[in-house]
Amino acid sequence: MFGSHKGGLRPVIVPRHGSVLEVVINFRNKAINASDIGCGHERQLHNAWLSGRNSSTLSLICYSAPQEDNNNGVYMVDEYDEREESLPSTKPMRKKPLKINLDLALYRARQLRIQSNRVSNPNDRAKLSREAESSLRQCIDMDPEDGRAYVILGKILVQKRRYDEAEALYDSGCAATRGVNPFLWTSWANLAVKRGNVSLARKLFDAAIVADSRHAAAYHGWGLLEKAQGNFARARDIWIRGIDATRPDGSPYLFQSLAVLAVDLNKSDEARRWFREGTLATRGRDSHAIWHAWACMEVRLGSDENIIRQLFEKGLQASPRSRYTFLSWALWEKNLGNINYARELFRKGTAMNRSDAALPQAWALMEESQGNLDEARRLFKKASRADSKHLYVWQAWGCMEQRAGNIDDARELFQQGVWAATPRAKDTSLVFQAWALLEQDQGNIELARELFKCAVKADASSDPSWLAWAQMEEEQGLYNRAAELRNFSMQEKQIVQLPANFSTLKAKSRQDSFLAPFFTQLGKWMDRYENASKTKEQNERFTNT
């Protein structure tokens, strides 16, 4: 049972069964049994109270106090007695540090982590990260019941791909904080999603919501999980439930997620409605995620350029360092042919996000399209130093060298990308596929076939890998083999069946109720009747004349 204590504890009823006492506690209107809390004389009353009244882990501290049996073998223990504070403890109490000291230590550790993400030198980044990790472990030793250090340290471990250590840390953190910290549950759930453990992630998200029903991050992460699994209706319901739970302002990320879901389903009117509702609140106006997603939708729909630029500008006003906004805006300007403007956006975004590899990678591809290969190589090298595990850098760089005729350099870059990939990383399929196409062009069909096998093994749902492999087999005259590969590709596809007239809006505001088709058909019949009546009147007038 997870949850925070709200509303206080009710009296504890202690029934006597021989020499064993059982405490039944009404905790958030749910009964929790804690047996074997003590034994002794049959006519002994065991006064107990919860250590940590706001916790969900019910650790009972029991003391003996002989009293008379005046309730037919049922003893009543008051909810809380101030005099019990003077009773001796059964175990030594750990002295907690002053809150200001812990806050300062956490602030310094957080600053070290932020600095490590901003520096471009890998050695300096690793040194600062080690210092931040050491400081956070000291914070945990200072107060194991404070969940903030666990969350920050877990982010560092996940960033370093030390997933087992991060999971053990979250487990120990939830036990130390007695299960009432929703941030720990949500962080653990996000790690489970990253590792592909869907069932565990659902349980952890549920635990986070039980711990705090207003914790928007849990609703957001759970909805994204269900959307990735193809459960669009469940994702919609979770996000709407989260918005209702976090009123009056609501979380901007929940509005943004619902709007993006509407965009994916080609419901632009519903998406604009969610975007507008999300930006009405103060938190939504200051959220770059909503403005960025809204701008990307208008780009996709080919809306007015001035409106799109205004949306991107609002996104940068909300977060001047938003790498996503810089990247999307620069790519849009590049597609419009505004190369200088796009280059300036790439330059600003890269300067503000030194540890980001996507910005210099996209910038390098633009420079290649302009014929500036040396500048493109410099930017690819910069991107690989910023994040050597960003596989898109190695794939794009290798493809550029292949187009430039530097086959050996391209092979080496693809190999670097494979080495940099984490185990079971799906993105590795992009590198294997590009490498297979290179070997196919060079006539190494057997090697290309093995690389295609590696690509589909890394990501069985990769359509480009299956189709490129099938096309190669067709060119070799193996038509049956090509047909088999295309069938495998169709088997790995995830087909989502949405309910009829699916909508992302709330039930009260949906226009797709079960009566809507009836009224639509009735309206068509009325139109036909009116048109027939008009035609009949015109014919009668014509015959009369």
C-alpha positions as CSV (number, residue, x, y, z in Angstrom):
1,M,0.0,0.0,0.0
2,F,1.5,3.3,-1.1
3,G,0.1,6.7,-0.2
4,S,0.6,9.8,1.8
5,H,-1.3,10.3,5.1
6,K,-4.2,12.7,4.8
7,G,-6.9,13.4,7.2
8,G,-5.2,11.9,10.3
9,L,-5.4,8.5,11.9
10,R,-8.5,7.1,13.5
11,P,-8.4,5.2,16.8
12,V,-6.6,1.9,16.7
13,I,-8.6,-1.1,17.7
14,V,-6.5,-3.8,19.4
15,P,-8.3,-7.1,19.7
16,R,-6.7,-9.7,22.0
17,H,-6.2,-13.3,20.6
18,G,-4.3,-15.3,23.2
19,S,-0.8,-13.9,23.5
20,V,-0.7,-12.2,20.0
21,L,-2.1,-8.8,19.4
22,E,-3.2,-7.5,16.0
23,V,-3.5,-3.8,15.1
24,V,-6.0,-2.8,12.4
25,I,-5.4,0.8,11.2
26,N,-7.8,2.8,9.1
27,F,-5.3,4.3,6.6
28,R,-6.9,6.4,3.9
29,N,-10.1,4.4,4.4
30,K,-8.3,1.1,3.7
31,A,-7.6,-1.5,6.4
32,I,-4.0,-2.5,6.9
33,N,-3.0,-5.3,9.3
34,A,0.2,-5.4,11.3
35,S,0.4,-8.6,13.3
36,D,2.9,-9.7,16.0
37,I,3.4,-6.2,17.4
38,G,4.1,-7.6,20.8
39,C,3.3,-10.3,23.3
40,G,3.4,-10.6,27.0
41,H,0.9,-10.8,29.8
42,E,-2.6,-11.5,28.6
43,R,-3.9,-8.4,30.4
44,Q,-1.3,-6.0,28.9
45,L,-2.2,-3.1,26.8
46,H,0.4,-2.2,24.1
47,N,0.3,1.5,23.3
48,A,1.5,2.0,19.7
49,W,1.9,4.9,17.4
50,L,3.1,5.3,13.8
51,S,6.7,6.4,13.5
52,G,6.4,9.0,10.7
53,R,2.7,9.8,10.7
54,N,2.9,10.9,7.1
55,S,4.4,7.6,5.8
56,S,2.8,4.7,4.1
57,T,5.3,2.2,5.6
58,L,3.6,1.3,8.8
59,S,6.4,0.7,11.3
60,L,4.8,0.3,14.7
61,I,6.7,1.1,17.9
62,C,5.1,-0.7,20.8
63,Y,5.3,-0.3,24.6
64,S,3.8,-2.2,27.4
65,A,1.3,-0.5,29.8
66,P,-0.8,-2.7,32.0
67,Q,-4.4,-1.6,32.1
68,E,-7.7,-3.0,33.0
69,D,-9.8,-4.9,30.5
70,N,-13.0,-2.8,30.4
71,N,-14.0,-3.5,26.8
72,N,-14.6,-7.2,26.6
73,G,-11.1,-8.0,25.4
74,V,-10.9,-5.1,22.9
75,Y,-8.5,-2.3,23.8
76,M,-8.7,1.2,22.4
77,V,-5.5,3.1,21.6
78,D,-5.8,6.8,21.2
79,E,-4.8,8.3,17.8
80,Y,-1.9,10.1,19.2
81,D,-0.8,11.0,22.7
82,E,1.7,13.8,23.2
83,R,3.0,12.0,26.4
84,E,4.2,9.2,24.3
85,E,7.0,11.4,23.0
86,S,8.7,11.1,26.3
87,L,8.8,7.3,26.2
88,P,12.1,5.7,25.5
89,S,12.7,4.5,21.9
90,T,13.4,0.9,21.1
91,K,16.2,1.8,18.7
92,P,18.7,4.7,18.6
93,M,17.3,7.8,16.8
94,R,19.4,9.2,14.0
95,K,20.1,12.9,14.3
96,K,19.1,14.7,11.1
97,P,21.1,17.6,9.8
98,L,19.7,21.1,9.7
99,K,17.5,21.5,6.6
100,I,19.4,24.6,5.4
101,N,22.7,22.5,5.4
102,L,21.1,19.7,3.3
103,D,19.5,22.3,1.0
104,L,22.9,23.9,0.4
105,A,24.6,20.6,-0.2
106,L,21.9,19.6,-2.7
107,Y,22.2,23.0,-4.4
108,R,26.0,22.6,-4.9
109,A,25.5,19.0,-6.2
110,R,22.8,20.2,-8.6
111,Q,25.1,23.0,-9.9
112,L,27.9,20.5,-10.5
113,R,25.5,18.3,-12.6
114,I,24.3,21.3,-14.6
115,Q,27.9,22.4,-15.3
116,S,28.9,18.9,-16.4
117,N,26.1,19.0,-19.0
118,R,27.2,22.3,-20.4
119,V,31.0,21.8,-20.8
120,S,32.2,20.5,-24.1
121,N,35.4,18.8,-22.9
122,P,34.7,15.2,-22.2
123,N,37.4,15.0,-19.4
124,D,36.0,18.0,-17.6
125,R,32.5,16.7,-18.0
126,A,33.4,13.3,-16.5
127,K,35.2,15.0,-13.6
128,L,32.3,17.3,-12.7
129,S,29.9,14.4,-13.0
130,R,31.9,12.3,-10.6
131,E,32.0,15.2,-8.1
132,A,28.2,15.6,-8.4
133,E,27.7,11.9,-7.8
134,S,30.0,12.0,-4.8
135,S,28.2,15.0,-3.3
136,L,24.8,13.4,-3.8
137,R,25.8,10.2,-2.1
138,Q,26.9,12.4,0.8
139,C,23.5,14.1,0.9
140,I,21.9,10.6,1.0
141,D,24.1,9.7,4.0
142,M,23.1,13.0,5.7
143,D,19.4,12.3,5.5
144,P,18.3,9.0,3.9
145,E,14.7,10.0,4.2
146,D,15.0,13.0,1.8
147,G,14.1,11.9,-1.7
148,R,15.6,14.7,-3.6
149,A,19.1,13.3,-3.7
150,Y,17.9,10.0,-4.9
151,V,16.1,11.6,-7.9
152,I,19.1,13.8,-8.9
153,L,21.6,11.0,-8.5
154,G,19.3,8.6,-10.5
155,K,19.3,11.1,-13.4
156,I,23.1,11.0,-13.5
157,L,23.2,7.2,-13.4
158,V,20.6,6.9,-16.2
159,Q,22.4,9.5,-18.3
160,K,25.5,7.3,-18.0
161,R,23.5,4.2,-18.9
162,R,24.2,2.6,-15.5
163,Y,20.6,1.3,-15.4
164,D,21.1,-1.5,-12.8
165,E,22.6,1.0,-10.3
166,A,19.8,3.5,-10.9
167,E,17.1,0.8,-10.3
168,A,18.8,-0.3,-7.1
169,L,19.0,3.4,-6.0
170,Y,15.4,4.0,-6.7
171,D,14.4,0.9,-4.8
172,S,16.4,1.8,-1.8
173,G,15.1,5.4,-2.0
174,C,11.5,4.3,-2.0
175,A,12.1,2.1,1.0
176,A,14.0,4.9,2.9
177,T,11.3,7.5,2.1
178,R,8.6,5.0,3.1
179,G,6.9,5.1,-0.3
180,V,5.5,8.7,-0.1
181,N,7.7,10.4,-2.6
182,P,6.0,10.5,-6.0
183,F,9.1,11.8,-7.7
184,L,11.0,8.6,-6.9
185,W,8.2,6.4,-8.1
186,T,8.0,8.4,-11.4
187,S,11.7,8.3,-12.0
188,W,11.8,4.6,-11.4
189,A,8.8,4.2,-13.8
190,N,10.6,6.2,-16.5
191,L,13.6,3.9,-16.1
192,A,11.4,0.9,-16.5
193,V,10.0,2.4,-19.7
194,K,13.5,3.0,-21.0
195,R,14.4,-0.6,-20.3
196,G,11.2,-2.0,-21.9
197,N,9.5,-3.3,-18.8
198,V,6.0,-2.1,-19.5
199,S,4.1,-4.0,-16.7
200,L,6.5,-2.7,-14.0
201,A,6.3,0.8,-15.4
202,R,2.5,0.8,-15.1
203,K,2.7,-0.3,-11.5
204,L,5.2,2.3,-10.6
205,F,3.2,5.1,-12.3
206,D,0.2,3.9,-10.4
207,A,2.2,4.0,-7.1
208,A,3.3,7.6,-7.9
209,I,-0.3,8.7,-8.4
210,V,-1.4,7.0,-5.2
211,A,1.4,8.8,-3.3
212,D,0.3,12.1,-4.7
213,S,-2.8,12.4,-6.9
214,R,-1.7,15.8,-8.2
215,H,1.7,14.6,-9.4
216,A,1.4,15.6,-13.1
217,A,4.7,13.9,-14.2
218,A,3.2,10.5,-13.4
219,Y,0.1,11.1,-15.5
220,H,2.3,12.4,-18.3
221,G,4.7,9.5,-18.4
222,W,2.0,6.9,-18.0
223,G,0.1,8.4,-20.9
224,L,3.2,8.4,-23.1
225,L,3.7,4.8,-22.3
226,E,0.2,3.9,-23.3
227,K,0.4,5.9,-26.5
228,A,3.6,4.1,-27.4
229,Q,1.8,0.8,-26.8
230,G,-1.0,1.9,-29.2
231,N,-3.5,2.4,-26.4
232,F,-4.6,5.9,-27.6
233,A,-7.9,5.9,-25.7
234,R,-6.3,4.9,-22.4
235,A,-3.6,7.6,-23.0
236,R,-6.2,10.2,-23.6
237,D,-8.1,9.2,-20.4
238,I,-5.0,9.3,-18.3
239,W,-4.0,12.8,-19.5
240,I,-7.5,14.2,-19.0
241,R,-7.6,12.6,-15.6
242,G,-4.3,14.3,-14.8
243,I,-5.5,17.7,-16.0
244,D,-8.6,17.4,-13.8
245,A,-6.4,16.4,-10.8
246,T,-4.0,19.3,-11.3
247,R,-6.6,22.1,-11.6
248,P,-6.9,25.1,-11.6
249,D,-3.7,25.6,-13.6
250,G,-3.0,22.1,-14.8
251,S,0.3,20.8,-16.2
252,P,1.3,22.3,-19.6
253,Y,2.8,19.0,-20.6
254,L,-0.6,17.2,-20.3
255,F,-2.2,19.8,-22.6
256,Q,0.7,19.5,-25.0
257,S,0.5,15.7,-25.0
258,L,-3.2,15.7,-25.8
259,A,-2.6,18.2,-28.6
260,V,0.2,16.2,-30.1
261,L,-2.1,13.1,-30.0
262,A,-4.7,15.0,-31.9
263,V,-2.1,16.1,-34.4
264,D,-1.0,12.5,-34.9
265,L,-4.6,11.6,-35.6
266,N,-5.1,14.5,-38.1
267,K,-7.4,16.3,-35.8
268,S,-5.9,19.8,-36.1
269,D,-9.0,21.6,-34.7
270,E,-8.9,19.6,-31.5
271,A,-5.2,20.1,-31.3
272,R,-5.5,23.9,-31.5
273,R,-8.2,23.7,-28.9
274,W,-5.9,21.9,-26.5
275,F,-3.0,24.3,-27.3
276,R,-5.2,27.3,-26.6
277,E,-6.5,25.9,-23.3
278,G,-3.0,25.0,-22.2
279,T,-1.6,28.5,-22.9
280,L,-4.4,30.3,-21.0
281,A,-2.9,29.3,-17.7
282,T,0.3,31.0,-16.4
283,R,2.3,27.8,-16.4
284,G,1.2,27.1,-19.9
285,R,2.3,30.5,-21.2
286,D,5.7,29.9,-19.7
287,S,6.1,26.4,-21.2
288,H,8.2,26.1,-24.3
289,A,6.8,22.6,-24.9
290,I,3.4,23.9,-25.8
291,W,4.6,26.7,-28.1
292,H,7.1,24.4,-29.8
293,A,4.6,21.6,-30.5
294,W,2.0,24.2,-31.7
295,A,4.6,25.7,-34.1
296,C,5.5,22.2,-35.4
297,M,1.9,21.5,-36.1
298,E,1.4,24.7,-38.0
299,V,4.6,23.9,-40.0
300,R,3.2,20.5,-40.9
301,L,-0.1,22.1,-42.0
302,G,1.7,24.7,-44.1
303,S,0.1,27.7,-42.2
304,D,1.1,31.3,-42.4
305,E,4.8,31.9,-42.0
306,N,4.4,34.9,-39.7
307,I,2.2,32.9,-37.3
308,I,4.8,30.1,-37.2
309,R,7.6,32.5,-36.4
310,Q,5.5,34.0,-33.7
311,L,5.0,30.6,-32.1
312,F,8.7,29.8,-32.3
313,E,9.5,33.2,-30.7
314,K,7.1,32.6,-27.9
315,G,8.8,29.3,-27.3
316,L,12.2,30.9,-27.0
317,Q,10.8,33.6,-24.7
318,A,9.5,30.9,-22.4
319,S,12.9,29.0,-22.5
320,P,15.7,30.9,-24.2
321,R,17.9,27.7,-24.2
322,S,15.3,25.3,-25.7
323,R,17.3,23.1,-28.0
324,Y,14.1,21.7,-29.5
325,T,12.8,25.1,-30.5
326,F,16.2,26.1,-32.0
327,L,16.4,22.8,-34.0
328,S,12.9,22.9,-35.4
329,W,13.0,26.6,-36.2
330,A,16.3,26.3,-38.0
331,L,15.3,23.3,-40.0
332,W,12.1,25.0,-41.1
333,E,14.0,28.1,-42.2
334,K,16.4,25.9,-44.1
335,N,13.6,24.2,-46.0
336,L,12.3,27.7,-46.9
337,G,15.7,28.6,-48.3
338,N,16.6,31.1,-45.6
339,I,20.1,29.5,-45.2
340,N,21.7,32.5,-43.4
341,Y,18.8,32.8,-40.9
342,A,18.9,29.0,-40.3
343,R,22.7,29.2,-39.8
344,E,22.3,31.9,-37.2
345,L,19.7,29.9,-35.3
346,F,22.0,26.8,-35.4
347,R,24.9,29.0,-34.0
348,K,22.8,30.4,-31.2
349,G,21.4,27.0,-30.2
350,T,24.7,25.3,-30.3
351,A,26.4,28.0,-28.2
352,M,23.7,27.7,-25.5
353,N,23.6,23.8,-25.5
354,R,27.2,22.7,-25.7
355,S,26.4,19.1,-24.7
356,D,23.7,18.6,-27.3
357,A,24.6,16.7,-30.4
358,A,21.5,17.1,-32.5
359,L,22.0,20.8,-33.2
360,P,25.5,20.5,-34.7
361,Q,24.5,17.3,-36.6
362,A,21.6,19.0,-38.3
363,W,23.8,22.1,-38.9
364,A,26.5,19.8,-40.5
365,L,23.9,18.3,-42.9
366,M,22.9,21.8,-44.0
367,E,26.5,22.8,-44.6
368,E,26.9,19.6,-46.7
369,S,23.9,20.6,-48.8
370,Q,25.6,23.9,-49.4
371,G,28.9,22.2,-50.5
372,N,30.8,23.1,-47.3
373,L,32.2,19.7,-46.6
374,D,35.1,20.9,-44.3
375,E,32.7,22.9,-42.2
376,A,30.3,19.9,-42.1
377,R,33.1,17.6,-40.9
378,R,34.1,20.1,-38.2
379,L,30.5,20.2,-37.0
380,F,30.1,16.4,-37.0
381,K,33.3,16.1,-35.0
382,K,31.9,18.6,-32.5
383,A,28.7,16.7,-32.2
384,S,30.5,13.4,-31.6
385,R,32.5,15.0,-28.8
386,A,29.3,16.5,-27.3
387,D,27.6,13.1,-27.1
388,S,29.5,10.1,-28.5
389,K,26.5,7.8,-27.9
390,H,24.2,9.9,-30.2
391,L,24.1,7.3,-33.1
392,Y,22.5,9.7,-35.5
393,V,25.8,11.6,-35.7
394,W,27.8,8.6,-36.8
395,Q,25.1,7.5,-39.2
396,A,24.8,10.9,-40.9
397,W,28.6,11.5,-40.9
398,G,29.2,8.1,-42.5
399,C,26.6,8.7,-45.1
400,M,28.2,12.0,-46.0
401,E,31.6,10.4,-46.4
402,Q,30.0,7.7,-48.6
403,R,28.5,10.4,-50.8
404,A,31.8,12.1,-51.0
405,G,33.5,8.8,-52.1
406,N,35.4,8.2,-48.9
407,I,34.4,4.6,-48.5
408,D,37.0,3.6,-45.9
409,D,36.2,6.6,-43.7
410,A,32.5,5.8,-44.0
411,R,33.1,2.2,-42.8
412,E,35.1,3.4,-39.9
413,L,32.4,5.9,-38.8
414,F,29.7,3.2,-39.0
415,Q,31.9,1.0,-36.9
416,Q,32.3,3.8,-34.3
417,G,28.6,4.1,-34.2
418,V,28.1,0.4,-33.5
419,W,30.7,0.5,-30.8
420,A,29.2,3.6,-29.2
421,A,25.7,2.0,-29.0
422,T,24.3,0.7,-25.8
423,P,23.3,-3.0,-25.6
424,R,19.9,-3.6,-27.2
425,A,19.6,0.0,-28.5
426,K,17.0,0.1,-31.3
427,D,18.7,3.1,-32.9
428,T,21.6,0.8,-33.8
429,S,19.5,-0.4,-36.7
430,L,20.0,3.0,-38.5
431,V,23.8,2.5,-38.5
432,F,23.6,-1.1,-39.6
433,Q,21.1,-0.3,-42.4
434,A,23.3,2.6,-43.7
435,W,26.4,0.3,-43.5
436,A,24.5,-2.5,-45.4
437,L,23.6,-0.1,-48.2
438,L,27.2,1.0,-48.5
439,E,28.4,-2.6,-48.8
440,Q,25.6,-3.3,-51.3
441,D,26.8,-0.5,-53.5
442,Q,30.3,-1.9,-53.3
443,G,29.2,-5.3,-54.4
444,N,29.7,-7.1,-51.0
445,I,26.3,-8.8,-51.0
446,E,27.0,-11.4,-48.3
447,L,28.3,-8.7,-45.9
448,A,25.4,-6.5,-46.7
449,R,23.0,-9.3,-46.0
450,E,24.6,-9.9,-42.6
451,L,24.4,-6.2,-41.8
452,F,20.7,-6.2,-42.7
453,K,20.1,-9.1,-40.3
454,C,21.8,-7.1,-37.6
455,A,19.6,-4.1,-38.4
456,V,16.3,-6.0,-38.1
457,K,17.5,-7.8,-35.0
458,A,18.2,-4.5,-33.3
459,D,14.8,-3.1,-34.3
460,A,12.3,-5.6,-35.7
461,S,9.8,-2.8,-36.4
462,S,12.2,-0.9,-38.7
463,D,10.4,-0.7,-42.1
464,P,13.4,0.9,-43.9
465,S,15.6,-2.0,-43.0
466,W,13.2,-4.7,-44.1
467,L,12.3,-2.9,-47.3
468,A,15.9,-2.1,-48.2
469,W,16.8,-5.7,-47.6
470,A,13.9,-6.9,-49.7
471,Q,14.9,-4.6,-52.6
472,M,18.5,-5.9,-52.5
473,E,17.2,-9.5,-52.7
474,E,15.0,-8.6,-55.7
475,E,17.9,-7.1,-57.5
476,Q,19.7,-10.4,-57.0
477,G,16.8,-12.2,-58.5
478,L,15.6,-13.8,-55.2
479,Y,12.0,-12.8,-55.6
480,N,10.6,-15.3,-53.1
481,R,13.0,-14.2,-50.5
482,A,12.1,-10.6,-51.1
483,A,8.4,-11.4,-50.6
484,E,9.2,-13.2,-47.4
485,L,11.0,-10.2,-46.1
486,R,8.1,-7.9,-46.9
487,N,5.8,-10.3,-45.1
488,F,8.0,-10.1,-42.0
489,S,7.9,-6.4,-42.2
490,M,4.1,-6.4,-42.2
491,Q,4.1,-8.9,-39.2
492,E,6.2,-6.5,-37.1
493,K,4.0,-3.5,-37.8
494,Q,1.8,-2.3,-34.9
495,I,-1.7,-1.7,-36.2
496,V,-3.8,0.5,-34.0
497,Q,-7.6,0.1,-34.2
498,L,-9.2,3.3,-32.9
499,P,-12.8,3.4,-31.8
500,A,-15.3,4.9,-34.2
501,N,-15.4,8.7,-34.1
502,F,-12.5,8.8,-31.7
503,S,-11.8,12.2,-30.2
504,T,-9.2,13.6,-27.8
505,L,-11.8,15.9,-26.2
506,K,-13.6,15.3,-22.9
507,A,-16.8,13.3,-23.0
508,K,-19.0,16.4,-22.4
509,S,-17.5,18.4,-25.3
510,R,-17.2,15.6,-27.8
511,Q,-19.2,15.7,-30.9
512,D,-18.9,12.0,-31.5
513,S,-21.5,10.7,-29.1
514,F,-23.5,7.6,-30.1
515,L,-26.4,9.9,-31.3
516,A,-24.2,12.0,-33.5
517,P,-24.4,9.6,-36.6
518,F,-28.2,9.6,-36.2
519,F,-28.4,13.4,-36.2
520,T,-26.0,13.6,-39.1
521,Q,-28.0,11.2,-41.2
522,L,-31.2,13.0,-40.3
523,G,-29.7,16.3,-41.4
524,K,-28.8,14.7,-44.8
525,W,-32.4,13.5,-45.2
526,M,-33.8,16.9,-44.4
527,D,-31.4,18.5,-47.0
528,R,-32.6,16.0,-49.6
529,Y,-36.2,16.7,-48.7
530,E,-35.7,20.4,-49.0
531,N,-33.9,20.1,-52.3
532,A,-36.6,17.8,-53.7
533,S,-39.3,20.3,-52.6
534,K,-37.5,23.1,-54.3
535,T,-37.2,21.1,-57.5
536,K,-40.9,20.2,-57.4
537,E,-41.9,23.8,-57.0
538,Q,-39.7,24.9,-59.9
539,N,-41.2,22.1,-62.1
540,E,-44.7,23.2,-61.2
541,R,-44.0,26.8,-62.0
542,F,-42.5,25.8,-65.4
543,T,-45.5,23.7,-66.3
544,N,-47.9,26.5,-65.3
545,T,-46.1,29.0,-67.5
